[in-house]
Amino acid sequence: MATLEIRDLHVTVEADNATKEILKGVDLTVKQGETHAIMGPNGSGKSTLAYSLAGHPKYTITSGTVLLDGEDVLEMSVDERARAGLFLAMQYPVEVPGVSVSNFLRTSATAIRGEAPKLRTWVKEVKEAMERLNMDPAFAERNVNEGFSGGEKKRHEILQLELLKPKMAILDETDSGLDVDALRIVSEGVNRVRETGEVGTLLITHYTRILRYIKPDHVHVFAGGRIVESGGPELADKLENEGYEAYVKGGASA
Amino acid sequence: MAEAQNYPVGSTTAGQIAVAAESTVATRMSAPPSFDVADFPVPHGREEEWRFTPLERLRGLHDGTAVATGDGVKVDVRAPEGVTVETVGRDDARIGRAGTPVDRVAAQAYSAFEKAGVVTVPKETVLSEPIRIAVHGEGGVAYGHQVIELGAFAEAVVVIDHTGDAVLAANVDYVLGDGAKLTVVSVQDWDDKAVHVGQHNALIGRDATFKSFVVTFGGDLVRLHPRVAYAGTGGEAELFGLYFTDSGQHQEHRLLVDHNTPHCKSNVMYKGALQGESAHAVWIGDVLIEAKAEGTDTYEMNRNLVLTDGARVDSVPNLEIETGEIVGAGHASATGRFDDEQLFYLMARGIPEHEARRLVVRGFFAELVQQIGVADIEERLLAKIEEELEASVA
């Protein structure tokens, strides 16, 4: 069973000619089949956690370990992490000029699976996955994220999640900028992947709204660069009612 | 790249749509067109038509100091049966009918060449194989002139392939009879030190179709002037271009489509990729719709993909409209860069770095390459693109 173990993770970023520590000792274990929601106020370091796990060059790991099935993730390049089974659904997916969605998906699937998917079954697989996400087939011929609406970008991220079948999915504010219909469609996509029981999910969000559609097993409050409280789904209800105020103060004094 | 424009440091892109009684396209040249080099002062670099070009790298083509050496280029023409291939003297009446030199180097080429090549496809002759003109640089200085003429309703594909090392100023005339169809692929695959300057004039007959691919990879400095005018109504021009500008290279394409005749079409699409320190690409796209050119339909676009820091693009589309009675007119220019975020996005989906670059560049050029329709040239271009990319990784 796949397990992602994050131990005492410290991460810095260079900004304005100064080094700033964003993550200050994150500990978290996510097992295959589990869904963990990470909730926190803006600027708490949630997205830094997501991008650090994926290997974004902007972030420097100063100490700590990240293991996926015992393998040292921090030693891997960005593409190696993806091939090892990590997937990051990005908050702001990047436009890639000149590369069509269909070409991108196939190249990616080939890299992840280690061989090119058979063309006939692949076309069907993509078509069906797109239908489930209410995506127009014409979408496949557009350039990656170019001119996509916010909702289209997020659906495209979840389409990749469904096709690439990672061991660990990190969803970084996938709910942000979505209207209720788009949120439902995207959440259903995530749930289809979760229901296979083969993926561990790290759901990073500012709002509790998405948790009505995607039920977490564990909820963690993230503040001041670390997890400050962990609990079950009931913790989300508490945040819904009380907000982050208590944690923001607590995080600052800690 | 659509509307999302992302300008790297050093890139400029400017454009204008002018509605003018007088043509600024013509008047902003520093001297009127002429076949005589003496009619053009030696450029000093601040003229509108020279301001992007490093004159010192022209090796004397612009100031009369580059003297033909006799071992400049070797030209080899292979044509299928039915085509006439001739080498003629300067006084041959078929030379210079498609257009007049518009700058000092084009006039220098016209004033200095000794023999011209003339390739003629007789009327109603439809070729199934391309005409291939190999221009191989032997290391010296050369001036040249090439005429390619298609009679009425003739159809041909011509590949002009430039390789080796030379300092070359050469003009090409394409003369298309009524209803003729000509596809031209001009490949500038020079060695690193070559200098190549030329004016390509196309005169498109009534209902004729001219399709041109200008492909520039090599050379230290390449500066080409593809120009189109129409001899009758119903003419169509498709001008495609592809360049891959490496570190230290200067590649400049200056186009003019002169809609001087009613009911003609033009479509311009040039795409370039740049990589490396001091790679410099210049694209000037002038489209002039003259007052009498009612029913004109034109579109031009230039796209640039900047792969690394240190490269510079100057892209200037310029559409000038003297009549409102047209079907359509538009232009677009965008310079985007392949940046670390794009690389991260692709790699985060398992795609290795070199594969990610290849994916982006091949995708960027694919729609152009596929339109060439000459299989061995398409394959060679794709291989060349791969080679350029490999060089950048190494």
Contacts between the chains, C-beta under 8 A, distances in Angstrom:
chain1	res1	chain2	res2	distance
A	54	B	344	7.9
A	54	B	348	5.2
A	55	B	347	8.0
A	55	B	348	7.6
A	56	B	344	5.8
A	57	B	340	6.5
A	57	B	344	7.0
A	77	B	347	7.2
A	77	B	353	7.9
A	78	B	344	6.2
A	78	B	347	3.9
A	78	B	348	5.6
A	79	B	347	4.2
A	79	B	348	7.6
A	79	B	350	5.5
A	79	B	351	6.0
A	79	B	352	5.1
A	79	B	353	7.1
A	81	B	348	7.7
A	82	B	347	7.0
A	82	B	348	5.6
A	82	B	349	5.8
A	82	B	350	3.8
A	82	B	351	8.0
A	83	B	350	4.7
A	88	B	348	5.6
A	90	B	345	7.2
A	90	B	348	7.7
A	93	B	345	6.8
A	94	B	341	4.8
A	94	B	342	5.3
A	94	B	344	7.3
A	94	B	345	4.0
A	95	B	4	6.0
A	95	B	342	7.5
A	96	B	342	5.1
A	96	B	345	6.5
A	96	B	346	6.6
A	96	B	360	6.4
A	97	B	1	4.5
A	97	B	305	6.8
A	97	B	336	5.1
A	97	B	338	7.9
A	97	B	360	7.2
A	97	B	363	7.9
A	97	B	364	6.6
A	98	B	1	7.9
A	98	B	305	6.9
A	98	B	360	5.7
A	98	B	361	7.5
A	98	B	363	3.7
A	98	B	364	3.4
A	98	B	365	7.8
A	98	B	366	7.7
A	99	B	359	5.5
A	99	B	360	5.7
A	99	B	363	4.2
A	100	B	363	6.8
A	103	B	359	7.0
A	103	B	363	6.4
A	104	B	346	7.6
A	104	B	349	7.5
A	104	B	359	7.4
A	107	B	351	5.7
A	107	B	355	7.0
A	107	B	359	5.8
A	108	B	346	7.8
A	108	B	349	3.9
A	108	B	350	5.7
A	108	B	351	5.9
A	111	B	349	7.2
A	111	B	350	3.7
A	111	B	351	5.0
A	111	B	352	7.0
A	111	B	355	7.3
A	112	B	349	7.4
A	112	B	350	4.3
A	143	B	2	7.8
A	143	B	363	7.7
A	144	B	345	7.9
A	146	B	1	7.3
A	146	B	2	5.4
A	146	B	4	7.0
A	147	B	2	5.0
A	147	B	3	7.4
A	147	B	4	7.5
A	160	B	349	6.5
A	164	B	349	7.1
A	164	B	350	7.4
